[in-house]
Amino acid sequence: MDNDELLATLRDLIETSRDGDEGFRACADASGDTRLKAFFSNRAQTCAAAAVELQDLLRSCGGDPTAPGLGGPVGRRWVDLRQQVAGRSEQEILAQCERGEDVAVQSYRQALEKNLPSDIRECVERQYQGALKNHDQVKSLRDQYRSA
């Protein structure tokens, strides 16, 4: 893997993490359930921390995390999500959140299919496991609200 491809992969994952941060915040704002608000807020913080960790890796590889190309489409997607979850039931909010986590899991899987340096692979694998956990928790909560 050349350095340009590595930087592009890290940028994609930074966008994915920022997307998750904004998405979970949008879900927290839309939810009327204090337990879900706390869950979404906690997950948003975890995604924000993942983005910072990836930005540090990007810097260590010679990339600039403030360069153009990071954050544009992400912000628009979450504006769309905010509109999709506003005024929705908890189950509908969780369903939208699950779709976002499907995208995050896929982004990490694609990154892990690449020949990443071992230190970066370790970080990406750990964050991938976190995305899987997020997805499974959101799905479980959605199922709970569906049966309630």
Secondary structure, DSSP 4 states (H G I P E B T S, - for coil): --HHHHHHHHHHHHHHHHHHHHHHHHHHHH---HHHHHHHHHHHHHHHHHHHHHHHHHHHTT--TTSTTSSHHHHHHHHHHHHHHTT--HHHHHHHHHHHHHHHHHHHHHHHTS---HHHHHHHHHHHHHHHHHHHHHHHHHHHHHH-
